[in-house]
């Protein structure tokens, strides 16, 4: 398992800017989280509830790691 240090301000801002688009419906459990993708181009936060779709990106993060999590 690899780790990456992300400034708390960036993580908090990314989640706060996308959380409103997540579903609060228990029948749409796959849409209850924020997808976070990290690669050499930066970090991207994505959320949807099937009606709203939001993508929030930071391009000033430099890393050699590629990964994603929800």
Residue, then its C-alpha position, 0 to 999 in steps of 0.5 A: x500500500x502506498x501513501x500520499x500526503x494531501x494538504x488538509x485544506x485541499x482535501x476539505x475543499x474538494x469534499x465540501x465543493x462536491x458533497x452537495x451532489x451526492x445522493x442521500x437515498x439509501x437505494x442509490x448507495x453507489x452514489x453516496x460518496x465522492x470519487x477521488x482520483x489522483x494522478x500526475x495531472x493532479x487530484x479530481x473530486x467527482x460526485x453525482x446523484x443522477x441529477x447533478x454531476x460535479x467535478x472539482x479539480x486541482x492541477x497544482x498537486x504533483x505526484x508520481x502515484x496513480x490511484x482512486x478511492x471513494 
